Amino acid sequence: MAVHYIQISNPNDFAKIIQFYRKKSGLSREKLGMLSGVGRTAIFDIEHGKTTYQIDTLLKIMDVLNLKLYIDGLFNRELK
């Protein structure tokens, strides 16, 4: 499986990605909310670029959509 990296610079980048993958998966906000254990309002807020949400909420949604979050930075090698 090929890995594709997308640089995220602002909340609207997350919004576009979550909405794109939700729609490609054929899920409504309500269904995604049920599968991820979060409210559809949270999904709506993320998809509309809201800047205040909990990271665990985003990670639950990403898990259902089979998305992974990677951190790339200058000091990554020091973490291993």
N, C-alpha and C positions, 0 to 999 in steps of 0.2 A: 504494500500500500504506500502510495506517495504521500509525503508530508508537505503541506503547504503552509508557509508562515505568512501571517498578516500583521503588519505593524499597526498598533493601536495607539493613537495619539490623543484621543479625547473621548468623552462619553458617547458622542454621536457615532464613533466607529464601532463601539460595542453595540449600540442600538441597531445599526445596519446589519451587523453580523448575526445577532440573535434573531432579528426579524426574518432575514434571508433564510437561515437554517430552519426556523420554525415553519415557514411557509413551504420550503422544499420538502420538509418531512410530512407535510399534509396535516399539521396540527393546528387546532385553534388555540387561542390563548388559554381558554378554559381547560382543554385537554392537556396542554403542556403543564399547566398549573397542577392538575391532578397527578400527573405522572411524576412531577418534580417535588410535590409537596409544598408548593408556594401558591399564593393567591394570583389570580389572573391580573389583578391590579398591579402587582409587582412586575409582572411581565410587561404590561402596558407601559409602566413607568420606565423600565429599562429600554424598551423599544422606542421610547420618545425622548431619550437622552437625559433622563433625570440623573443628577449627579450624586444623589445620596441614597444608597442602598447597601445592604450588607453583602460582603463578599461571599458568605456562605449561600446566600440566595442565588447569586450569580453562578456559583459553582454547581449548585443543584440543577439549575436550568441547563447549564453547559453539559453536565453529565448525561441528561436525557437526550440532548441533541448530539451526543458523542463528540463534543468539542473539548479540547485540552488547552490549558493555559501554561505557557512557557515563559520564563523570565530570562532575558538575555542582558548581560551587563559586564562591565569591566572586571568585576571581582568574582565571577561565577566559579572559576577554577579553585578559589579559596574555600568554597563551600563544600567541596567533595572530600 
